[in-house]
Amino acid sequence: MRSALPIVIVALLVSSLLSVAVVAEMGTPGAAIDEDDRPASVDDQSQVAFQADPADTTSRQRLTGSSVNAYTTMGPDLGTTLAASNDELDQEWRFHGLEYEWDSLSQEERTKRVTAYTDRLLQRSDELTERDRAVVRAMADGDATPDRVVRTFARSDHEAEIILENLDRLSQTAASVPDLKTIIRPVRGTIETHGGPVRSSAYNTLSAAGSSDASTIILVEVAESGAVVSTVSGQSYARGSHRFDNRASSGPDQITDISGGTNRLNVLYPWARSDEVDTSNSYDQFLSQHLYSFEIHHVQGRLSVYMDSRTTDIFREVQELRLDEVPSEPIGTWSGESAVVSVNATPSGGPLHFNVTNSTGHPVNATILADDQPIAETGEDGSTWVVRPMSGQEFTVQAEAETIAIDPDS
């Protein structure tokens, strides 16, 4: 078994650094932010849970109520990296406590220790959710930046990955414990709800790990009901939503088996579930956690959702789409003195495609801005994809020494 001494030494070193850096990562709880950093508030007039009847693509979960949105970029961040390292050490310490003198324990003692460990992981999952919810509410109230929201989500994703790895270790360490798979399954299913491609990519950028592009723009949308983060990289569109209000902490189950869950899924995502586009799918049920999970691979990408059996609603949705497979249609052309901007829109509030040319039709370099913030460059081919909030957004395009205002919803 592992010695506790190296863990303690590293923990002391990281803790001393955290006292300096963690404030920079998280900010002061409840502290006001500069007026220039406050995202603009917009009123989302639609109160429906999904974009209604999208044409030839997946339904997209949306927020309800008054929403706030802002664009942000991520870069390497020492505070987040150290805070995440502390999360890792905490999980390592807990696992060390589980396996300490394991060989000398009776079967009953091993079972009790495994149960206590997995119960603590479920409690930690609740804590991560509450931390995410708190920062979302703070941004909605004007007390947190979108950067802070993304950093918090990224930490949750990373800690969830560490926990999932430890569950794999648990499967090896405690293989002799009766019904171990039955104990682990609902814990794994619950922890997986904290992940997602936008969160994971953000953590890789913040920690300077992997190959994530630090220039990638992330759109953050928040409301009292939850949050949506989305981004475009090349021809790939990733989107993750979290509806806190769709997850119940008590009450009877309205869905009691996988058949009922599948029927509900068919109602919420009719296109993705149709025989013509559903290429493969998988599902799981975690009755003790009132949770059903579904993953659908379709002709445009992948859809993963987590359904609450009490509310019958989706509380986590993750979508990855290939934009060259998603339909789009022209929504307008805006002309300046020497530049012309054509915009195509994808359904369900999906990304916009900008194409910028000069008066003779040749592509030109251009910068796309939202609220005076640069969010995309067209490059040599004169085109680029831009994510947009469900509530609408006006843009400006700077090209050929002029600025052209773009209102996709006009």
ZICOR-V779975 format. One record per residue. OMEGA is omega in degrees with one decimal (999 if undefined). BURIAL is b if it has 24 or more other ideal C-beta (glycine too) atoms within 12 Angstrom, else e. Layout:
omega:burial
OMEGA:BURIAL
OMEGA:BURIAL
This chain:
omega:burial
-175.9:e
175.8:e
-179.4:e
-172.0:e
179.5:e
-179.4:e
-179.6:e
-178.9:e
179.9:e
179.8:e
179.5:b
179.8:e
-178.9:e
-179.4:b
179.8:e
177.0:e
-179.5:e
-178.9:b
179.4:e
-166.9:e
-171.3:e
177.8:b
179.1:e
-178.1:e
-172.5:b
-173.7:b
178.4:b
-178.5:e
176.4:e
-177.7:e
178.6:e
177.4:e
-178.8:e
-179.6:e
-178.7:e
-178.2:e
-177.1:e
175.1:e
-179.3:b
178.2:b
176.7:e
-178.1:b
177.5:e
-174.6:b
-177.6:e
179.5:e
-179.6:e
-176.1:e
-177.7:b
171.5:b
-169.8:b
169.6:e
178.0:e
-179.1:b
171.1:e
172.5:b
-176.3:b
167.9:b
178.6:b
176.2:b
-179.6:b
178.8:b
174.5:b
179.1:b
179.3:b
-175.0:e
176.9:b
178.1:b
177.9:b
175.7:b
178.2:b
172.5:b
179.9:b
172.2:b
178.2:b
-174.1:e
-176.9:b
-177.9:e
179.0:b
-179.5:b
180.0:b
178.2:b
178.0:b
176.3:b
176.5:b
175.8:b
179.0:b
-179.1:b
178.8:b
178.9:b
178.5:b
179.2:b
179.8:b
179.1:b
176.7:b
177.5:b
177.6:e
-172.4:b
-177.4:b
-179.7:e
-176.9:e
-174.9:b
-178.1:e
-177.2:e
172.5:e
179.1:e
178.9:e
179.5:e
177.9:e
179.8:b
179.0:e
-178.7:e
177.9:b
179.6:b
178.7:b
-179.5:e
-178.7:b
174.8:b
178.6:e
177.4:b
176.4:b
175.9:b
179.0:e
176.4:b
177.0:b
-179.9:e
177.6:e
177.9:b
-179.7:b
176.9:e
176.8:b
-178.7:b
-177.8:b
-178.2:b
175.5:b
178.2:b
179.0:b
177.6:b
179.0:b
179.9:b
-179.5:e
-176.3:b
177.9:b
177.9:b
174.5:b
177.0:b
-179.1:b
177.1:b
-178.2:b
178.5:b
179.5:b
177.7:b
-179.0:b
176.9:b
179.8:b
178.6:b
-177.3:b
179.6:b
176.7:b
177.7:b
178.6:b
179.8:b
179.2:b
175.8:b
179.3:e
175.0:b
174.1:b
177.2:e
179.4:b
179.1:b
178.3:e
-176.5:e
-172.5:b
-176.3:b
-177.0:e
-178.8:e
-179.7:b
176.4:e
-178.1:e
-179.8:b
178.8:e
178.7:e
-173.1:b
-171.5:b
-178.2:b
177.2:b
178.6:b
-179.8:b
179.4:b
-178.8:b
-178.8:b
-179.9:b
-178.0:b
-175.8:b
177.9:b
-175.4:b
179.6:b
178.9:b
-177.6:b
178.6:b
178.5:b
179.3:b
179.0:b
177.8:b
-178.3:b
-177.7:b
-178.1:b
178.2:e
175.6:e
-174.4:e
-177.9:e
-178.1:b
-178.2:e
-179.1:e
-178.6:e
178.7:b
175.5:b
175.0:b
179.7:b
175.9:b
-178.6:b
174.1:b
177.1:b
-176.4:e
-178.4:b
-175.3:b
173.8:b
171.6:b
-177.3:b
-178.8:b
174.4:b
174.9:b
-174.7:b
178.1:e
-177.6:e
179.1:b
179.2:b
-176.4:b
176.8:b
178.3:b
178.0:b
178.1:b
-179.1:b
-176.0:b
179.3:b
179.6:b
-177.5:b
178.6:e
179.5:e
178.9:e
-177.9:e
175.8:e
173.9:b
174.4:e
-172.4:b
177.4:e
-175.2:e
177.4:e
177.2:e
177.9:e
179.4:b
177.7:b
178.1:e
178.4:b
179.5:b
178.9:e
-174.9:e
-176.4:b
-173.6:b
-178.3:b
-177.5:b
-177.8:b
-179.3:b
-176.5:e
-175.3:e
-173.1:e
-178.4:b
-176.4:b
175.0:e
179.8:e
176.7:b
-179.2:e
175.3:b
178.0:b
-179.5:b
-169.0:b
-178.8:e
179.0:e
177.9:b
-169.6:b
170.7:b
177.0:b
-179.9:b
173.0:b
-177.2:b
171.2:b
-177.1:e
-171.9:b
179.8:b
-179.5:b
-174.4:b
177.9:b
175.8:b
-179.1:b
177.8:b
-172.9:b
175.9:b
-176.6:b
178.9:b
-179.3:e
-173.8:b
-177.3:b
177.7:b
177.4:b
173.1:b
178.1:b
176.8:b
178.9:b
171.7:b
-174.2:b
173.6:b
-171.8:b
176.8:b
177.0:e
-177.7:e
-180.0:b
175.4:b
178.7:b
179.4:e
176.8:e
176.9:e
175.4:e
-179.3:e
-175.3:b
172.6:e
179.4:b
-175.7:e
-179.4:e
178.6:b
-178.5:b
174.7:b
-176.5:b
171.4:b
-179.4:b
171.6:b
-176.5:b
173.6:b
-179.7:b
-178.3:b
-175.3:b
174.5:b
176.0:b
179.3:b
173.9:b
-173.9:b
178.8:b
171.3:b
-174.4:e
178.6:e
176.7:e
178.6:e
-179.6:e
179.3:b
173.8:b
-179.6:b
176.8:b
176.6:b
-179.2:b
171.8:b
-176.2:b
177.7:b
178.5:e
176.7:b
-178.7:e
179.6:b
173.8:b
-177.5:b
-176.9:b
-172.5:e
-178.4:e
176.0:e
-176.3:b
176.7:b
174.4:b
179.6:b
173.8:b
-179.1:b
177.6:b
177.9:b
-174.6:b
179.2:b
-178.2:b
172.0:b
-178.4:b
168.6:b
179.4:b
176.2:b
-178.5:b
176.6:b
176.1:b
175.0:e
-179.1:e
-178.3:e
179.0:b
-178.2:e
174.2:b
-176.2:e
-176.6:b
-177.5:e
999:e
